[in-house]
């Protein structure tokens, strides 16, 4: 073996180019191979590597040209390359969906023109899909208002239709009366559509905007793939837990702010902990993970004391759908936004210690029970 070609040592952690991204990996072994099958072909170094956090089936031989030293400078390069790849993937997805969204929008316009009741039904359905937790009462009252408005509109149309029926008994004026009543129905529908548009514009909902750092977005992508594609699990209980993380953030923050600001900040942290406990079983678990919760919830009653950074990060993906801030004062909105940003900053700054480096492959028995 030509040791002069070996740049990296066994068990050394490195960064490896795979498709359009850089992944952390570990060197398992080194081998010198000829570039081609020709007799005097130049020899090159190849490394057998394991991608950290991925199953062994992804282990592969790569050329030394695809490997980088794990340095702070190269970590910054990794962030930039992965961010560019995520943006490109999002742009492609948006481009692919553009045509279907245009068709859907056109259909919605046509449906609105055809019947106000259809428009009302769609609006009610959207409210039901987006409402969770504290918004449920507001959603219910919105649905009730929509239903009441819908019934009154239908009564108006039915009244006009009755008029059409009675006028039909007069054979001489049949066509004229039918045309007049049809015009009345169309006018009523147009008026109702305009009224409903005005109703929707009076009190529009405003949801919190959360900017998730690129490094954490990459964690979310890997997390989804490892669990749903590779059938791996996050070992439970996690250390540190969600409660541990929020307590540590609380300690760090207490040295920076005045007492009143600290009190408000701590209240928000407690609110996030409560949100997490309520949302975990409903919207934060992938289907493949549900049986794992079933196995552990008899011992661990509080999700925040069982799960860790991976599932806390998932909460911040869902929070914009749950948090209607339209009724809050500007000062409160700013406080909530800054608190969320501080938590995400803490997760990003401690990404190496808070997030699991290697997931555990699920057993055959678990896979069977999870179906």
PyMOL commands that set and color helices and strands:
alter all, ss='L'
color gray80, all
select helices_A, chain A and resi 3-5+56-58+64-66+72-114+116-130+133-167+174-202+214-228+242-254+259-284+287-296+303-305+309-322+330-349+351-354+364-370
alter helices_A, ss='H'
color red, helices_A
select strands_A, chain A and resi 13-18+21-34+43-51+60-63+67-69+232-233+360-361
alter strands_A, ss='S'
color yellow, strands_A
deselect
rebuild
show_as cartoon
